[in-house]
């Protein structure tokens, strides 16, 4: 008998599906997803607010804390009144019995069922505390319509947490489960008011509330219709519900910051939608803890524009957003110094012809400036020099999950958006690099083995950064620091002098990106403490004019950073750097011919880079007008001078942007043994297909061919398909009119140097 009594009560009283509920790190409600059975039933809550506890006990079971699960006096009175009336008009059930009845799905009110309830209620009183029983009741009582439980009712009827309810609001909810079908807010208003006020009067009589509280409470209005539950982070709710369905999850989200970011996104959406740009995603991560502080998966658009799509984890073309990783990789490998000059000239790799955003060329540009200005041609040339496979190895180590193919699949376009990634992976990569730099400075110049780990949005999770080691995890600290130093500069696009978004008081390393066809706009920035990532575009992939990272994503980035505290700049990792002499003009390690030298801290791996190749020692006549040598000038009459010399094609474009650049003087005519001659095509590119335009009178325009020659005064002979056309001197441009089809252009200088180029003429 005792065994039957012991096992008669199920271990889990309630098995109904519950809503998925997410809260902020401070336990403020962010959103909820209705339970699978269509009920607003929040997961069980052990905490019952003091006011509601007092109200429900006074209304339903005044002797709750004294009886053993049933009240014999109440049962006797109910039995007497029911027999007298010939119908069930009074229940006499305690709160404990009501919990049992709710768990048994409100079976018919028979005396046998009542007896079972008493037995089970007694067993429940032995097993659980009074407070636990109250929490069972408040979590599972019906509150009208499809609202079950105090937590859901509080939000649906009063739009606030149950702990924030007034006495009148608590009393209203306390009387609702007694007759939920009749007392649904918005109907039977007077009956609900009367019932509530009688309970408030009882609270006053029992000195639970004072007279002033009573008067104020009875004057409060009733709710008229249910409120929609908060949806502060709806896309995070969707994401969490896939693995934590029906649970109450405390996230790392800061509610106020999330709401402020939502407003920023909404404001920018209202502007961008006028250009038919409908979707925005924003992510904020804390570097130190790797916790997600804000998760905005999409803009407040409509269903036709995929408002429910969570863009944060969706693969999108990266545009230029991978360039910092290439720069860091080349620094880390010791293939580059921060300001090494890299070529920015017309470039062709097979059929691939990268172009800068402004369609122009600088000839030569410091690598750091190529990054901060997001120049495409230098980046592609740097990738070709560094090696596709080597760079792909670094990206694989970053755990970019959308990088699914081998390096050859992407080719050199990998650095300009030929691959796909997502906002989550990109932000976590920047956070890992920032954290690497922080940890290196905070420890004895050590790295953590699990630095490149997954961030979290679960409050209870703690990131394990692994073991300390003197060995780098991926990038060394100096490479990251020097990359951030470049990204700290304003990377405005060419021609956008009226830059208005960058606040120089905030030290932020940031990068924008724009995918081919203006389909994706990116902006990601990091400080010592935070990473902010922004994506703007259309979820369906439609491109729009003006959908450029610096114009659409960057303003959102800086608006969000304005919400965050200012951070100190990263500490310089001196233990991973060394001060050396650097050629001021070329950015290489200074050679003996460099006449302008400055001391700079570079990464230790950069010590293996070659010295400056562009400064040469030249011998001039006394007037420094011509080059000379011993064949035409006495040695004691020569002027020996260091000269900055670029290859012809680089020089051609560099001179246009650097008016102080001086070409190397030519040799005096009476001298022998000149320097090596070189010449390169400026236009057209190899194997280009060229369409020749026509004038209004129908005549086809000439094709203008250009070359750069290291000795501009040389005579150059021009040939089309081995047919001689003419010569040029000083300015090497030639007009020709090839027929439709494939042609070979050949140029030969007076010393026999030759260059060839194939072209295709179409109409």
VOFILUM-212048 format. One record per residue (C-alpha): residue in one letter; x, y, z. Coordinates in Angstrom, 1 decimal, m for minus. Last residue first. Layout:
BEGIN
A X Y Z
...
***
This chain:
BEGIN
X 32.6 45.3 m84.6
X 35.4 43.1 m83.2
X 39.2 43.4 m83.1
X 41.1 40.7 m81.2
X 44.5 41.5 m79.8
X 47.9 39.7 m79.5
X 50.9 41.6 m78.0
X 54.6 41.5 m78.8
X 57.7 43.2 m77.3
X 61.2 43.5 m78.8
X 64.6 44.9 m77.9
X 66.8 45.2 m81.1
X 68.8 48.3 m80.0
X 66.7 50.6 m82.3
X 63.5 49.5 m80.6
X 61.2 46.8 m81.8
X 57.4 46.8 m81.3
X 55.1 44.0 m82.5
X 51.3 43.9 m82.6
X 49.7 40.6 m83.6
X 46.2 40.6 m84.9
X 43.0 38.6 m84.6
X 39.9 39.6 m86.5
X 38.2 42.7 m87.8
X 40.5 45.1 m89.6
X 43.3 47.0 m87.8
X 43.2 50.8 m87.9
X 46.4 52.2 m86.3
X 47.4 55.1 m84.1
X 50.8 54.9 m82.3
X 52.0 56.1 m78.9
X 55.6 56.1 m77.8
X 56.2 59.7 m76.9
X 60.0 60.3 m77.0
X 60.4 58.8 m80.5
X 58.0 56.9 m82.7
X 58.3 54.8 m85.9
X 56.1 53.6 m88.7
X 53.7 50.9 m89.8
X 55.8 47.9 m90.8
X 53.8 44.7 m91.6
X 54.7 41.8 m89.4
X 51.0 41.4 m88.3
X 51.0 45.0 m87.3
X 54.5 46.4 m86.8
X 55.9 49.5 m85.0
X 59.5 50.6 m84.8
X 60.7 52.4 m81.7
X 63.4 55.1 m81.7
X 64.9 55.7 m78.2
X 64.3 59.1 m76.5
X 62.1 57.4 m73.8
X 64.8 55.1 m72.6
X 63.0 52.9 m70.1
X 60.2 52.5 m72.6
X 56.5 52.5 m71.8
X 54.1 51.5 m74.6
X 50.8 52.8 m76.0
X 48.6 51.7 m78.9
X 45.8 54.0 m80.1
X 43.1 52.2 m82.2
X 41.8 54.5 m84.9
X 38.1 55.5 m85.1
X 35.8 53.9 m87.6
X 34.0 56.3 m90.0
X 30.2 56.3 m89.9
X 29.7 60.1 m90.2
X 28.6 60.2 m86.5
X 32.0 58.7 m85.6
X 32.5 54.9 m85.1
X 33.7 53.0 m82.1
X 36.4 50.2 m82.3
X 35.5 47.2 m80.2
X 38.6 45.5 m78.7
X 38.9 41.9 m77.5
X 42.0 41.7 m75.3
X 44.4 38.9 m75.9
X 47.2 40.8 m74.0
X 46.2 44.2 m72.6
X 46.1 47.2 m74.9
X 47.5 49.5 m73.8
X 50.5 50.1 m71.4
X 52.8 47.7 m73.2
X 56.2 47.3 m71.7
X 59.8 48.3 m72.6
X 63.1 47.5 m71.1
X 66.7 48.5 m71.7
X 69.5 47.4 m69.5
X 71.9 50.2 m68.6
X 74.1 51.8 m71.1
X 77.5 50.5 m72.1
X 79.1 53.3 m74.1
X 79.1 57.1 m73.6
X 79.4 59.7 m76.3
X 75.6 60.3 m76.4
X 75.3 61.1 m72.8
X 73.3 58.5 m71.0
X 69.7 59.3 m70.2
X 68.7 60.8 m66.9
X 66.6 58.5 m64.6
X 63.1 59.8 m64.3
X 62.4 62.3 m61.5
X 59.4 61.8 m59.2
X 58.4 65.1 m57.7
X 55.1 65.2 m59.6
X 53.9 61.9 m57.9
X 50.5 60.9 m59.2
X 51.3 61.1 m63.0
X 54.8 60.0 m62.4
X 53.6 56.7 m60.8
X 51.6 55.8 m63.9
X 54.5 55.7 m66.4
X 57.0 54.7 m63.7
X 55.2 51.5 m63.0
X 55.3 50.7 m66.7
X 58.9 51.6 m67.1
X 60.3 49.9 m64.0
X 60.9 52.3 m61.1
X 64.1 54.2 m60.3
X 64.9 56.1 m57.2
X 68.4 57.5 m57.7
X 71.5 57.6 m55.4
X 74.2 59.9 m56.7
X 77.8 59.8 m57.8
X 78.9 63.0 m59.6
X 81.6 62.3 m62.1
X 84.7 64.5 m62.7
X 87.0 62.4 m60.6
X 86.0 59.3 m62.6
X 86.9 61.0 m65.9
X 84.0 60.9 m68.4
X 83.2 59.1 m71.7
X 84.1 55.4 m71.3
X 84.4 55.7 m67.6
X 80.6 56.1 m67.3
X 78.1 58.9 m67.8
X 74.5 59.6 m67.0
X 73.3 63.0 m68.2
X 72.1 66.3 m66.7
X 73.8 66.2 m63.3
X 75.8 69.3 m64.3
X 79.1 67.6 m63.4
X 78.2 64.5 m65.3
X 76.3 61.8 m63.6
X 77.1 58.3 m62.2
X 74.2 56.3 m60.8
X 73.8 54.4 m57.6
X 70.5 52.5 m57.6
X 67.5 52.8 m55.4
X 64.6 50.6 m56.5
X 65.6 47.2 m55.2
X 65.4 48.1 m51.5
X 66.7 45.3 m49.3
X 65.3 41.8 m49.5
X 62.9 40.5 m46.8
X 64.4 38.1 m44.2
X 63.9 40.6 m41.4
X 60.2 40.7 m42.1
X 59.7 37.6 m39.8
X 60.6 39.9 m36.8
X 57.6 42.2 m37.6
X 58.7 45.7 m38.3
X 59.4 48.7 m36.0
X 60.6 51.6 m38.1
X 63.8 53.7 m38.3
X 63.8 56.1 m41.2
X 66.1 56.3 m44.2
X 66.2 58.8 m47.1
X 69.4 58.3 m49.1
X 68.8 54.6 m50.0
X 71.9 53.3 m51.8
X 73.3 51.3 m49.0
X 70.0 49.4 m48.9
X 67.2 50.3 m46.5
X 64.7 47.5 m45.7
X 61.8 48.1 m48.1
X 59.2 50.8 m47.7
X 60.1 52.3 m51.1
X 60.3 56.0 m50.3
X 61.4 56.0 m46.7
X 63.8 53.2 m47.0
X 63.6 51.4 m43.7
X 66.3 51.1 m41.1
X 65.3 48.5 m38.4
X 63.4 48.3 m35.1
X 62.4 44.8 m34.3
X 59.0 43.3 m33.5
X 57.5 40.3 m31.8
X 58.5 41.3 m28.3
X 57.4 44.9 m29.1
X 53.8 43.9 m29.5
X 52.4 47.5 m29.7
X 49.4 47.8 m27.4
X 46.1 48.0 m29.2
X 44.3 51.4 m29.1
X 42.3 52.4 m26.1
X 38.6 51.8 m26.4
X 35.7 54.2 m26.6
X 32.5 52.9 m25.1
X 29.9 51.5 m27.6
X 26.8 53.2 m29.0
X 28.9 55.4 m31.4
X 30.3 52.1 m32.7
X 26.8 51.3 m34.0
X 26.5 54.6 m35.9
X 30.0 54.0 m37.2
X 29.1 50.6 m38.7
X 25.8 51.9 m40.1
X 27.6 54.6 m42.0
X 30.1 52.0 m43.3
X 27.4 49.6 m44.7
X 25.8 51.9 m47.3
X 28.4 54.2 m48.8
X 31.7 52.5 m47.9
X 30.3 49.1 m48.7
X 28.8 50.0 m52.0
X 25.2 49.3 m53.1
X 25.1 52.6 m55.1
X 23.6 50.9 m58.1
X 21.6 47.8 m57.0
X 22.3 44.1 m57.2
X 19.6 41.5 m56.7
X 20.9 38.6 m54.5
X 17.6 37.5 m53.1
X 18.6 38.6 m49.6
X 19.1 42.1 m51.0
X 22.1 44.1 m49.7
X 23.8 45.4 m46.6
X 26.1 43.5 m44.2
X 27.5 45.0 m41.0
X 30.1 43.7 m38.5
X 31.1 45.2 m35.2
X 34.0 43.8 m33.2
X 34.5 45.1 m29.6
X 37.1 45.5 m26.9
X 40.5 46.4 m28.5
X 38.7 47.9 m31.4
X 37.3 46.2 m34.5
X 35.5 47.1 m37.7
X 33.6 45.2 m40.4
X 31.8 46.9 m43.2
X 30.3 44.9 m46.1
X 28.1 45.7 m49.1
X 26.8 42.8 m51.2
X 25.1 42.7 m54.6
X 26.9 45.6 m56.4
X 27.5 43.5 m59.5
X 30.8 42.1 m58.1
X 30.9 42.3 m54.3
X 31.6 45.4 m52.2
X 33.8 45.4 m49.2
X 34.6 47.7 m46.3
X 37.4 47.5 m43.7
X 37.9 48.8 m40.2
X 40.5 49.2 m37.5
X 38.9 51.7 m35.1
X 40.5 54.5 m33.1
X 37.6 56.8 m32.4
X 38.6 60.5 m32.1
X 39.1 60.5 m35.9
X 35.4 60.0 m36.5
X 34.9 58.6 m40.0
X 31.4 58.9 m41.5
X 31.6 62.2 m43.4
X 34.1 61.7 m46.2
X 33.7 64.5 m48.6
X 36.8 63.6 m50.7
X 35.0 60.6 m52.3
X 36.9 60.6 m55.6
X 38.8 57.5 m54.7
X 37.1 55.3 m52.1
X 37.6 56.0 m48.4
X 39.8 53.7 m46.5
X 40.4 56.1 m43.6
X 43.4 54.8 m41.7
X 42.9 52.4 m38.8
X 43.0 49.6 m41.3
X 46.8 50.1 m41.8
X 47.6 50.1 m38.1
X 45.3 47.1 m37.9
X 47.5 45.1 m40.3
X 50.6 46.2 m38.4
X 49.1 44.9 m35.2
X 48.0 41.6 m36.7
X 51.4 40.9 m38.3
X 53.1 41.9 m35.0
X 51.0 39.4 m33.0
X 51.8 36.4 m35.2
X 49.1 35.1 m37.4
X 47.9 31.5 m37.0
X 48.2 30.0 m33.4
X 51.6 31.5 m32.7
X 54.1 29.4 m30.7
X 55.1 30.7 m27.3
X 52.3 28.7 m25.9
X 49.4 29.1 m23.5
X 46.8 26.4 m23.5
X 43.2 26.6 m24.6
X 41.0 29.7 m25.1
X 38.1 28.0 m23.4
X 35.1 30.3 m23.9
X 32.5 30.3 m21.1
X 28.9 29.4 m21.8
X 26.2 30.3 m19.3
X 25.0 33.3 m21.2
X 24.5 31.5 m24.5
X 25.3 33.8 m27.5
X 28.7 32.2 m28.2
X 31.8 32.9 m30.2
X 33.5 29.9 m32.0
X 37.2 29.5 m31.5
X 40.3 31.0 m33.2
X 42.2 31.5 m30.0
X 42.2 27.8 m29.1
X 46.0 27.4 m28.7
X 46.5 30.7 m26.8
X 49.5 32.8 m27.6
X 52.3 34.2 m25.4
X 54.2 37.5 m25.0
X 54.4 37.1 m21.3
X 50.7 37.6 m21.0
X 48.6 40.7 m21.3
X 50.2 42.0 m24.5
X 50.0 38.6 m26.4
X 46.5 38.2 m25.0
X 45.3 41.5 m26.5
X 46.9 40.8 m29.9
X 45.4 37.3 m30.1
X 42.0 38.8 m28.9
X 42.1 41.2 m31.8
X 42.9 38.4 m34.2
X 40.1 36.2 m32.8
X 37.6 39.0 m32.9
X 38.4 39.7 m36.6
X 37.9 36.0 m37.3
X 34.7 35.9 m35.3
X 33.4 38.8 m37.3
X 34.1 37.1 m40.6
X 32.6 33.8 m39.6
X 29.3 35.4 m38.3
X 29.0 37.8 m41.3
X 29.1 35.0 m43.9
X 31.6 33.8 m46.5
X 31.7 33.3 m50.2
X 34.6 33.2 m52.6
X 35.3 35.1 m55.8
X 34.9 38.4 m53.9
X 38.0 40.3 m54.7
X 40.7 38.2 m53.0
X 39.4 34.9 m54.4
X 39.4 36.4 m57.9
X 43.0 35.0 m58.1
X 41.6 31.5 m58.7
X 38.5 30.3 m56.9
X 38.5 26.7 m57.9
X 42.3 26.6 m57.9
X 42.3 27.3 m54.1
X 40.2 24.3 m53.2
X 36.5 24.4 m52.5
X 34.2 24.8 m49.5
X 35.0 28.3 m48.2
X 31.5 28.6 m46.7
X 32.8 27.3 m43.3
X 35.4 30.0 m42.8
X 37.4 28.1 m40.2
X 40.2 30.7 m39.9
X 42.7 27.9 m40.6
X 41.1 27.4 m44.0
X 41.7 31.1 m44.7
X 45.4 30.7 m43.9
X 45.7 27.6 m46.1
X 43.9 29.4 m48.9
X 46.6 32.0 m48.7
X 49.4 29.5 m49.2
X 47.5 27.7 m52.0
X 46.9 30.9 m53.9
X 50.5 32.0 m53.8
X 52.1 35.1 m52.3
X 53.0 36.6 m55.6
X 49.6 36.0 m57.2
X 48.0 37.2 m54.0
X 50.1 40.4 m54.0
X 49.2 41.0 m57.7
X 45.5 40.5 m56.9
X 45.8 43.0 m54.0
X 47.8 45.5 m56.1
X 45.0 45.5 m58.7
X 42.1 45.8 m56.3
X 42.9 48.9 m54.3
X 41.2 48.8 m50.9
X 42.3 52.3 m49.9
X 43.5 51.1 m46.5
X 44.9 48.0 m48.1
X 46.8 49.7 m51.0
X 47.9 52.2 m48.4
X 49.5 49.5 m46.3
X 51.1 47.9 m49.4
X 52.7 51.2 m50.3
X 51.7 52.2 m53.9
X 53.4 51.9 m57.3
X 52.0 52.8 m60.7
X 49.0 54.6 m59.2
X 46.4 53.2 m61.5
X 42.9 54.3 m62.5
X 39.5 52.5 m62.9
X 38.2 54.2 m59.7
X 37.2 50.9 m58.1
X 40.5 49.3 m59.3
X 40.5 46.8 m62.1
X 41.3 43.1 m62.3
X 41.8 41.6 m65.8
X 41.3 37.8 m65.8
X 41.6 36.2 m69.3
X 45.1 34.9 m68.7
X 46.4 36.9 m65.7
X 46.2 40.6 m66.9
X 47.5 43.7 m65.1
X 47.3 47.4 m65.8
X 49.6 48.9 m63.2
X 49.5 49.1 m59.4
X 52.8 47.5 m58.4
X 53.6 47.1 m54.7
X 55.8 49.4 m52.7
X 56.7 48.0 m49.2
X 54.9 49.9 m46.5
X 54.1 47.2 m44.0
X 56.9 44.9 m45.0
X 56.2 41.8 m47.1
X 57.0 38.2 m47.6
X 57.8 37.6 m43.9
X 55.2 34.9 m43.6
X 53.3 36.9 m41.0
X 53.5 40.0 m43.1
X 52.2 38.1 m46.1
X 49.4 36.5 m44.0
X 48.4 39.8 m42.5
X 48.0 41.5 m45.9
X 46.1 38.5 m47.2
X 43.8 38.5 m44.1
X 43.2 42.3 m44.5
X 42.1 41.7 m48.1
X 39.3 39.3 m47.2
X 36.6 42.0 m47.0
X 37.2 43.0 m50.6
X 34.0 41.5 m52.1
X 33.0 38.6 m49.8
X 30.2 37.1 m51.9
X 27.5 36.0 m49.5
X 27.0 32.8 m47.5
X 24.1 33.0 m44.9
X 24.9 33.0 m41.2
X 24.1 36.6 m40.5
X 21.4 36.9 m43.1
X 18.6 35.4 m41.0
X 15.8 35.3 m43.4
X 12.4 36.3 m41.9
X 12.3 39.7 m43.6
X 12.6 38.0 m47.0
X 11.7 40.9 m49.2
X 8.2 39.8 m50.0
X 7.8 39.0 m46.3
X 8.3 42.7 m45.3
X 11.3 44.7 m44.1
X 12.3 45.4 m40.5
X 16.0 44.7 m41.3
X 17.7 41.4 m40.8
X 19.6 39.1 m38.5
X 20.3 41.8 m35.8
X 22.3 40.0 m33.1
X 23.8 42.3 m30.5
X 26.1 41.4 m27.6
X 27.6 38.2 m28.9
X 30.1 36.9 m26.5
X 33.8 36.3 m27.4
X 34.7 37.1 m23.8
X 37.5 39.5 m24.4
X 36.5 40.5 m27.9
X 32.9 41.4 m27.2
X 30.9 40.8 m30.4
X 28.4 43.0 m32.2
X 26.5 41.7 m35.3
X 24.5 43.7 m37.8
X 22.4 42.5 m40.8
X 20.6 44.6 m43.4
X 18.1 43.8 m46.1
X 15.9 45.9 m48.4
X 17.9 47.8 m51.0
X 15.3 49.1 m53.5
X 17.0 52.6 m53.7
X 14.2 54.0 m51.6
X 14.7 50.9 m49.4
X 18.0 52.4 m48.3
X 16.6 55.4 m46.5
X 14.0 53.5 m44.4
X 16.5 50.7 m43.9
X 19.0 53.2 m42.4
X 16.5 54.3 m39.8
X 15.4 50.7 m39.0
X 19.0 49.5 m38.7
X 19.8 52.3 m36.2
X 16.6 51.6 m34.3
X 17.5 47.9 m34.1
X 21.0 48.8 m32.9
X 19.5 50.8 m30.0
X 17.2 47.9 m29.1
X 20.1 45.4 m29.1
X 22.2 47.8 m27.0
X 19.4 48.1 m24.5
X 18.8 44.3 m24.4
X 22.4 43.3 m24.0
X 22.5 39.9 m25.6
X 24.5 37.1 m23.9
X 21.5 34.8 m23.9
X 19.4 33.2 m21.2
X 17.4 30.5 m22.7
X 14.0 29.3 m21.6
X 13.3 26.0 m23.5
X 10.6 24.8 m25.8
X 13.0 24.4 m28.8
X 16.7 24.6 m27.9
X 18.3 23.3 m31.1
X 16.3 25.0 m33.8
X 14.7 27.4 m31.4
X 18.1 29.1 m30.9
X 18.3 30.2 m34.5
X 14.7 31.5 m34.7
X 15.1 33.4 m31.4
X 18.3 34.9 m32.8
X 16.3 36.0 m35.8
X 13.6 37.6 m33.6
X 16.0 39.7 m31.5
X 13.7 42.3 m29.8
X 10.5 40.6 m30.6
X 8.4 41.4 m27.6
X 5.1 39.5 m27.2
X 2.1 41.0 m29.0
X m0.3 42.6 m26.5
X m3.6 41.1 m25.6
X m6.7 43.2 m25.7
X m8.6 45.6 m23.3
X m6.4 45.4 m20.2
X m8.4 46.5 m17.1
X m8.3 50.0 m15.8
X m6.8 51.0 m12.4
X m9.0 52.8 m9.9
X m9.4 49.7 m7.7
X m5.6 49.7 m7.3
X m5.2 53.3 m6.3
X m7.8 53.0 m3.6
X m6.3 49.7 m2.3
X m2.7 51.1 m2.3
X m3.9 54.1 m0.3
X m5.8 51.8 2.1
X m2.8 49.6 2.9
X m2.0 46.2 1.4
X m1.6 42.8 3.1
X m3.7 44.0 6.0
X m6.1 41.1 5.9
X m9.0 43.5 5.2
X m6.9 45.3 2.5
X m6.1 42.0 0.8
X m9.8 41.0 1.1
X m10.8 44.3 m0.5
X m8.3 43.7 m3.4
X m9.9 40.2 m3.9
X m13.4 41.8 m4.0
X m12.0 44.4 m6.5
X m10.7 41.7 m8.9
X m14.0 39.9 m8.9
X m16.0 43.1 m9.5
X m13.6 44.2 m12.2
X m13.8 40.9 m14.0
X m17.6 40.9 m13.8
X m17.6 44.5 m15.1
X m15.4 43.7 m18.1
X m17.3 40.6 m19.3
X m15.1 40.7 m22.4
X m12.0 42.6 m23.3
X m9.9 40.5 m20.9
X m11.1 36.9 m20.9
X m13.1 36.5 m17.7
X m15.7 34.0 m18.9
X m13.5 31.4 m20.5
X m10.8 31.8 m17.8
X m13.1 31.1 m14.9
X m11.0 30.6 m11.7
X m7.8 31.0 m13.8
X m8.6 34.7 m14.2
X m8.9 35.7 m10.5
X m5.1 35.8 m9.8
X m4.4 37.6 m13.1
X m6.6 40.5 m12.1
X m5.2 40.5 m8.6
X m1.6 40.8 m10.0
X m2.7 43.7 m12.2
X m4.3 45.5 m9.3
X m1.3 44.9 m7.0
X 1.1 46.2 m9.7
X 3.0 43.9 m12.0
X 6.8 44.2 m12.4
X 7.7 40.7 m11.2
X 5.3 39.3 m13.8
X 7.4 40.9 m16.6
X 5.7 43.4 m18.8
X 3.3 43.8 m21.6
X 0.2 43.9 m19.4
X m2.1 41.3 m21.0
X 0.1 39.2 m23.1
X 3.3 39.8 m21.1
X 1.7 39.0 m17.7
X m0.2 36.1 m19.2
X 2.9 34.4 m20.6
X 4.7 34.6 m17.3
X 1.6 33.6 m15.2
X 0.9 30.4 m17.1
X m1.2 29.5 m20.1
X m2.5 31.9 m22.7
X m4.4 30.3 m25.6
X m7.7 32.1 m24.8
X m7.9 32.8 m21.1
X m5.5 32.6 m18.2
X m5.1 28.8 m17.8
X m2.9 27.7 m14.9
X 0.3 25.9 m15.8
X 3.3 28.1 m14.7
X 1.5 29.7 m11.7
X 0.3 26.3 m10.5
X 3.6 24.5 m10.7
X 5.3 27.6 m9.1
X 2.8 27.4 m6.2
X 3.6 23.8 m5.7
X 7.3 24.5 m5.6
X 6.7 27.2 m3.0
X 4.7 24.8 m0.8
X 7.6 22.3 m1.0
X 7.5 19.2 m3.1
X 7.4 15.4 m2.3
X 5.2 15.2 0.8
X 2.8 17.9 m0.5
X 2.7 16.0 m3.9
X 1.7 12.8 m2.1
X m1.2 14.6 m0.4
X m2.3 16.1 m3.7
X m2.2 12.7 m5.3
X m4.5 11.2 m2.7
X m6.8 14.2 m2.7
X m6.9 14.3 m6.5
X m7.9 10.6 m6.6
X m10.8 11.3 m4.2
X m12.0 14.2 m6.4
X m11.8 11.9 m9.4
X m14.0 9.4 m7.6
X m16.4 12.1 m6.6
X m16.8 13.2 m10.2
X m15.6 16.4 m11.8
X m14.6 15.3 m15.2
X m10.9 15.4 m16.0
X m9.1 18.7 m16.1
X m6.0 17.6 m18.0
X m4.5 15.4 m15.3
X m1.7 17.9 m14.6
X m4.3 20.6 m14.2
X m6.3 18.6 m11.7
X m3.1 17.8 m9.7
X m2.2 21.5 m9.6
X m5.8 22.3 m8.6
X m5.5 19.8 m5.8
X m2.4 21.6 m4.5
X m4.2 25.0 m4.8
X m7.0 23.5 m2.6
X m10.2 22.3 m4.0
X m13.5 23.1 m2.3
X m15.3 22.8 m5.6
X m18.6 24.6 m5.2
X m21.7 24.6 m7.5
X m21.8 21.0 m8.4
X m25.5 20.3 m8.7
X m28.4 19.1 m6.6
X m28.4 22.4 m4.7
X m28.4 20.9 m1.2
X m26.1 18.1 m2.2
X m23.6 20.7 m3.8
X m23.8 22.9 m0.7
X m23.0 20.1 1.8
X m20.2 18.6 m0.3
X m18.6 22.0 m0.8
X m18.8 22.7 2.9
X m17.3 19.3 3.8
X m14.5 19.7 1.3
X m13.7 23.2 2.6
X m13.5 21.9 6.1
X m11.4 18.9 5.1
X m8.8 21.1 3.3
X m6.6 19.1 1.0
X m2.8 19.0 0.4
X m1.6 18.8 4.0
X m3.2 22.1 5.1
X m1.5 25.0 6.8
X 0.3 27.0 4.1
X m2.7 26.9 1.7
X m5.2 28.0 4.3
X m6.4 31.0 2.3
X m6.7 28.8 m0.9
X m8.0 30.4 m4.1
X m8.3 34.2 m3.6
X m6.0 34.8 m0.7
X m3.4 32.3 m2.0
X m3.6 33.7 m5.5
X m3.2 37.3 m4.4
X m0.3 36.8 m2.0
X 1.6 34.8 m4.5
X 0.8 37.3 m7.2
X 2.3 40.1 m5.1
X 5.4 38.1 m4.1
X 6.3 37.1 m7.6
X 6.6 33.3 m8.2
X 10.0 31.9 m9.0
X 10.3 28.3 m10.1
X 9.4 29.1 m13.7
X 8.3 26.3 m16.0
X 8.7 27.0 m19.7
X 6.3 29.6 m21.1
X 2.9 28.5 m22.4
X 1.5 30.7 m25.2
X m0.4 27.8 m26.7
X m0.4 26.7 m30.4
X 0.4 23.1 m29.7
X 4.1 23.5 m30.8
X 4.6 26.3 m28.3
X 4.6 30.0 m29.4
X 8.0 31.6 m30.1
X 9.2 34.1 m27.5
X 11.3 37.2 m27.6
X 13.9 39.4 m25.9
X 12.6 39.2 m22.3
X 14.9 40.7 m19.7
X 17.0 38.2 m17.8
X 20.0 40.6 m17.4
X 22.0 38.6 m20.1
X 19.0 39.1 m22.3
X 16.1 36.6 m22.5
X 15.0 34.0 m24.9
X 11.8 32.0 m24.7
X 10.8 28.9 m26.8
X 7.2 28.2 m25.9
X 6.3 25.0 m24.1
X 5.1 21.6 m25.1
X 2.9 19.9 m22.5
X 4.7 17.4 m20.2
X 3.5 18.5 m16.8
X 3.7 16.4 m13.6
X 7.1 15.0 m14.1
X 8.0 12.2 m11.6
X 4.5 10.9 m11.9
X 2.6 10.5 m8.6
X 1.3 7.0 m7.6
X 4.8 5.7 m6.9
X 4.9 6.4 m3.1
X 1.2 5.6 m2.6
X 1.5 2.3 m4.4
X 4.6 1.5 m2.3
X 2.8 2.4 0.9
X 0.0 0.0 0.0
***
